[in-house]
Amino acid sequence: MWSLVIAKDLFSKFDDANLLAPAVAGRYRDTVLAPGGSKPAGGLISDFLGRPFDFKAWEAWLNRDK
């Protein structure tokens, strides 16, 4: 379940209309993918989001069609 919470939070930073927008995609590559296992996963996520991950995006996804 944690992976879904984190994935939804990460995805919230991307533009639904343009998932390959260079600015966000590049920041994801540079802050999450490039460092890889050199840093704890929570740190990589925080670096990309600019904050610790939270449940807001997951909660919005959960309640989307209500």
Secondary structure, 3 states (H helix, E strand, C coil): CHHHHHHHHHHCCCECCECCCHHHHHHHHHHHHCCHHHCCHHHHHHHHHCCCCCCHHHHHHHCCCC
